[in-house]
Amino acid sequence: MDAAQIDALAWDKQDGLLPAVIQDAADLRVLMLGYMDRAALDATLASGHVTFYSRSKQRLWTKGESSGHFLDLVSIETDCDRDTLLVRAVPHGPTCHLGRVSCFPEAPGDELAFLGELDELIARRERERPEGSYTTHLFAKGAAAIAKKVGEEAVETALAAVGEDDAALCAEAADLLFHLQVLLRARGLSLADAVAVLRQRHGQPHRGARRRED
């Protein structure tokens, strides 16, 4: 969004504020609604962190400034009347102050949205290390042991694919996905980081594909 596009927004309709609908860039789930004035929009574009004008605090407010649960900007577009913004972002932690992924708990999204919720739960387990948690047990063993477990689950998934029924395959695939998310988190990464690579590769020739020779 350039300066001319920003100037063309309907700032005068609501006393210099525009509602901003925040959407998860990965699964398109609506995360929250905030308001931006021109300074907040400029700060968002400059920093890459979604920033709002807080009507209660009467100042600019960057989501995550106290919790660390930032929203990394992916894109901004406006509606047909230029008085509402649609902001796609990558959330780092729960967006809702109640610890939920979205401020709208029943907001529809891709069926894979649960993977994001699970990723946040795994992140909390890594931070808090509650006793009796299987995930805590995995983190305590370290990345190498978790990587070995991922390898085991991958083999079991492959075997189920060729020798067992659909239910067994889905069960093994679920185990693999869970342990892979734990491994990513043990390395300081998240599922969103892996998804970002997939998004970047989308539409590009497969690295293993051979060039066709006529």
C-alpha positions in Angstrom: 0.0 0.0 0.0 1.6 3.2 -1.2 1.1 6.8 0.0 -1.5 7.6 -2.7 -3.6 4.6 -1.7 -3.4 5.6 1.9 -4.4 9.1 1.1 -7.4 7.7 -0.8 -8.8 5.9 2.2 -12.1 7.2 3.7 -10.5 8.7 6.8 -13.2 11.3 7.3 -16.1 8.8 7.7 -15.3 7.8 11.3 -13.3 10.6 12.8 -10.0 9.4 11.3 -10.4 5.8 12.2 -10.9 2.7 10.0 -12.0 -0.7 11.3 -9.4 -3.3 10.6 -10.4 -7.0 10.4 -7.4 -9.2 11.2 -7.3 -12.5 9.4 -4.8 -15.4 9.9 -2.8 -15.5 6.7 -2.5 -19.3 6.9 -6.0 -20.5 7.5 -8.0 -17.3 6.8 -9.7 -17.4 10.3 -10.8 -14.0 11.6 -8.7 -13.3 14.6 -9.9 -9.9 15.9 -11.2 -6.4 15.0 -9.3 -3.3 15.8 -9.1 0.3 14.6 -6.4 2.1 12.8 -5.8 5.8 12.3 -3.2 7.0 9.7 -0.4 6.8 12.3 -1.3 3.2 13.2 -1.4 2.2 9.5 2.0 3.9 8.9 3.5 2.1 12.0 2.1 -1.2 10.8 3.7 -0.8 7.3 7.0 0.4 8.8 7.4 -2.1 11.5 5.7 -5.2 10.1 3.8 -5.6 13.3 0.1 -4.9 13.2 -0.5 -1.7 15.2 -3.8 -0.1 16.2 -5.2 3.1 17.6 -6.5 2.1 21.1 -9.7 4.0 21.8 -9.4 3.1 25.5 -5.8 4.0 25.9 -6.0 7.0 23.5 -2.7 6.0 21.8 -1.1 3.7 19.3 -1.0 0.1 20.5 1.0 -2.7 18.8 -0.6 -6.1 19.3 1.9 -8.1 21.4 3.8 -5.2 22.9 3.2 -6.6 26.4 2.5 -10.3 25.7 4.9 -10.9 22.9 2.1 -12.3 20.8 2.7 -10.1 17.8 0.8 -10.2 14.5 3.3 -10.1 11.7 2.0 -8.3 8.7 1.5 -10.2 5.4 -0.9 -7.9 3.4 -3.4 -5.2 3.7 -6.3 -4.5 1.3 -9.4 -2.3 1.5 -13.0 -2.9 0.8 -14.9 -1.3 -2.1 -15.8 1.8 -0.1 -12.2 2.3 1.1 -13.5 2.6 4.7 -12.5 -0.8 6.1 -9.2 -2.7 6.1 -8.6 -6.4 5.7 -5.3 -7.3 7.3 -3.7 -10.7 6.8 -1.1 -11.6 9.4 0.9 -14.4 11.0 0.0 -14.6 14.7 2.7 -15.4 17.2 0.7 -16.7 20.1 -3.0 -16.4 20.9 -4.6 -13.2 19.6 -7.3 -13.0 22.2 -6.5 -11.7 25.7 -8.3 -14.7 27.1 -5.6 -17.0 25.6 -7.7 -18.1 22.6 -6.5 -18.2 19.1 -9.2 -15.9 18.0 -11.4 -13.2 19.7 -14.2 -15.0 17.9 -13.9 -18.6 19.2 -16.4 -20.0 16.7 -15.1 -18.1 13.7 -15.0 -20.4 10.7 -11.7 -21.1 9.1 -9.9 -23.9 7.3 -10.4 -27.3 8.9 -6.7 -27.3 9.4 -7.0 -24.4 11.8 -6.8 -26.8 14.7 -3.1 -27.4 13.9 -2.6 -23.7 14.8 -4.4 -24.2 18.1 -2.3 -27.3 18.8 0.8 -25.3 18.0 -0.1 -22.7 20.5 -0.7 -25.4 23.2 2.7 -27.0 22.4 4.3 -23.5 22.8 2.7 -23.1 26.2 3.9 -26.5 27.2 7.4 -25.6 26.2 7.3 -22.4 28.2 5.5 -23.7 31.3 6.7 -27.3 31.5 3.7 -28.6 33.6 4.4 -31.8 35.5 2.8 -34.9 34.1 2.5 -33.6 30.6 3.7 -35.9 27.8 4.8 -32.8 25.8 6.9 -31.6 28.8 8.5 -35.1 28.9 9.4 -34.8 25.2 10.9 -31.3 25.6 12.9 -32.6 28.6 14.5 -35.3 26.5 15.8 -32.7 23.9 15.6 -32.1 20.2 17.7 -35.2 19.2 15.3 -37.6 21.1 12.3 -35.8 19.6 13.8 -36.1 16.1 14.2 -39.8 16.7 10.5 -40.1 17.7 9.5 -38.2 14.5 11.5 -40.7 12.5 9.7 -43.6 14.2 6.3 -42.0 13.6 7.1 -41.4 10.0 8.0 -45.0 9.4 4.8 -46.2 11.2 2.8 -43.8 9.0 4.4 -45.2 5.9 3.7 -48.8 7.0 0.1 -48.0 7.8 -0.4 -46.4 4.4 0.5 -49.7 2.6 -0.7 -52.3 5.1 -3.5 -51.0 7.3 -7.0 -49.4 7.0 -7.8 -45.7 6.7 -8.4 -45.3 10.5 -5.0 -46.7 11.3 -3.3 -44.4 8.7 -5.0 -41.3 10.1 -4.0 -42.3 13.6 -0.4 -42.7 12.7 -0.4 -39.5 10.6 -1.9 -37.6 13.6 1.0 -38.9 15.8 3.5 -37.8 13.2 2.0 -34.3 12.9 2.0 -33.8 16.7 5.6 -34.9 17.1 6.8 -32.9 14.2 5.2 -29.8 15.7 7.0 -30.5 19.0 10.3 -30.9 17.2 9.9 -27.6 15.4 9.1 -25.9 18.7 12.2 -27.5 20.3 14.3 -25.8 17.7 12.6 -22.4 18.4 10.4 -22.7 15.3 6.6 -23.0 14.8 4.3 -24.6 12.4 3.8 -21.2 10.8 7.5 -21.2 9.8 7.1 -24.4 7.9 3.9 -23.2 6.3 5.6 -20.0 5.2 8.1 -22.1 3.2 5.3 -24.1 1.6 3.6 -20.8 0.6 6.9 -19.5 -0.8 7.3 -22.6 -2.9 3.7 -22.7 -4.1 3.6 -22.5 -7.9 7.3 -23.0 -8.3 8.8 -26.0 -10.2 9.5 -28.9 -7.8 13.1 -29.0 -6.9 13.3 -32.7 -7.9 11.6 -32.2 -11.3 13.8 -32.7 -14.3 13.8 -30.3 -17.1 11.8 -31.7 -20.0 13.9 -32.3 -23.1 12.3 -32.2 -26.5 
